[in-house]
Amino acid sequence: MKHPRKVLIVIAHLFALNFASAAELIVQINDVKSSEGQLTVAVYNSADTFLKMPLTGVRTPAITEGSTVVIKDLPSGECAI
């Protein structure tokens, strides 16, 4: 390799761009009526796939005091839950 330092710098920038574009969504769920079962949060990023094919999803045990669900590494942009 002629320029290993330049290659490392380019790789570092690519990693930084990747992390900069990832988003985190925090969903607070209150007033859960029962602690039986699970809560499911699905994330959609297209009107065409809404309620058909989620981008990602999370399940957590139902807790009557409420739950906070964190969904990480989402692409930037609009989404619906």
Phi, psi and omega in degrees: 000134181281320188230072182297328180295318179295321179296316179297321179295317179297316179298317179298320178294321178296319177295319180296318178296322179297315180290327180292332183272348179282141180238159178238134179245127179247122182243123176260124180248118182244170175056044176284123188282336183216149176266011177273141175086200183230157171258137179240129176243121178247141181246130180240143179237017180208140176295330180292330183257359184301129182064012177242307185220100181289152173293316177200171179201163180221140172242142180217150177299143177289131178229125185295336178285350181108162182221151171245125180248130178247125178245118187255165173061038175277145174294150179291154180129185181280148176211167177228150178239000000 
